[in-house]
């Protein structure tokens, strides 16, 4: 396969467990470009995990730091940006990411997401007593926001190859 240089950023959005991290890593390797995760960048800046940030300083603080990270990453050219699931809650983030990026929504149904995430205590949004119901609720709340992406790809299959091929066709 011929490696083609990308000029716009490839931006991956979707709910936790949709495969953004795995797909972004594979894409970065295939395209030989840098990859950034908004959550990882927030953790590096704050020197603790997302769960610890939220527990100590709350969601509004986390979202503020996330917005700063999004601005920094979106200013880069030809990179892959793997966004935290809630990045779409701030309309400004969407606008910033779209200026220099093609946004792909990795969509997986809530049952698939639950199977992938069950038992994962590092996810503050679903660490309560009813994670399955909470995933469905978050999915339904955020779906209209995710649907503003340039492209929506089915990420329910355990193989990441399908979404990768589709992204490469579109860029």
N, C-alpha and C positions, 0 to 999 in steps of 0.2 A: 504494500500500500504506500502510495506517495504521501509524504507528510506535507501538508499545506499550512502555510503560516496564517494564523488567524489575526485579524486586526481588531476585532471587537472582542470584548470579554464574553465568555460563556458563563452565564449566571444560573445556578441551580437553586430552585426553591421547592418547598414541599414540606409536608408534615414530618415530624421526627419518625425515623424508621423507613422513610421512603427510598433510601439508598443514595442520598446525596453524597455522602462521604466516600463510599465505595466507587461510585460512578465518577466523581470528580478526580479521585486518585488515578483511576484507570485512564480517563481522558487526558489528564496531565502527562502521564507516562507516554501514551500513544502520540500525542501532539508535541511532546517535548516542550511544554510550557510550564510556567509556575502555576501553582494551585494554592488558593488561600481559603480558609474556613473562617467565617465571621466569628463563630463561637470560639475556635482556637485562638484567634487574634485577641478576643476579649479576655480570655483566660491568661494569655501571655501578658497583656497590659496590666491586668489586675492581680496577677500572680496567685490565682486560685480558680477553682472550678466554677462553672455556671451555677451549679446548685449552691455552692458556698456564697457566691455573690448575692444570689437571690435571697438566701437565708439571712445574710448579714445586712444587706442594704436595700433589698426589695426589687420588684420588677421594674418600677420606673427608673431606678438608677441603672439597672442592667440595660434597659432599652436606650438610655442616653449614651452609654458607652458604646453600645452596638451601633448607634447612628454615626458616631465619630469614626468607627472602624469602617463602616460602609462607605462613608465619604472618601476615606483614604484608599480603600481597595478599588472603588469605582473609578478613581482617577488613573489607575494603571491601564495599560493597553495590551490586549492579547493574552490575558490570563484567565484562569478558571476560578470562579468565586462560588463556593459552597456556602449557602446562607442558612443560618439557624431558622427553624420552623416559623418563628414569630416575626421575622424581619418584615413581613408584609403588613403587619399591624400598624406600621408607620408609613403613611402614603408618601412621605418625603423620601424614604428609603427606596421605594419602588421607582420614583422619578429619577433619582440619582443613579440607580443601577441601570436603568433603561437608556440613559444618555449615551453610554459607551458600551452597552452590552445587549446580548440577545438572551432573553429570560426564558428558561425552560422549567415548567412545573412538572415535577415527578409525582405522579398521582398513583396512590395505592389505596385500595379500599380499607376501611377501618378494621375489618377482621384480620386482614393480612398484617396491618400495622401492629395490631394487638399481639399476634403470634410472634412477630419479630421483637417486640419490646417487653413482653411479659417477663417479670422478674428483674427488669433493669431499674434499680433504685437510684440511678444517677440522673433521672429525668424528673425534675421538680414538678412539672405539670401533671404527671400521672402517678406520683408516688403515694397517692391516697388509697382509700379502701376499694374504690371501684375503677381501676384503670381502664377496663374495656369500655365502660360507659363514658368515661372522660375522653378517651381517644375519639369516640364517635362524636361527642359534643364539640370538641375542638375542630375536628374535620369539617363538620357542618357549618360552624362559625366562620372558618377561614376559607372554605372552598370558593366563595365569590371573589375573595382577594387573590387567591392562587390563580383563578381563571383569567386574571388580567395579564398573565404571562403571554409571551409571544407564541409559545407552543406548549401544549400539554402532552405528556408522554405517559403511557401506562407503565408503571413500575411495580406492578403486583407480582410479576414473575420473579422467582428467586434469581434468575440469571440477569446479570447487568448488561449483557451483550446487546439485547434489543434496544434499550434506551441509548446506549452508546452509538450504535449504528445510526439511529434516527437523528441524534444530535450532529453527528459527523456529516450526514446528508444535508442538514439545514445550514451548516456553517461552511 
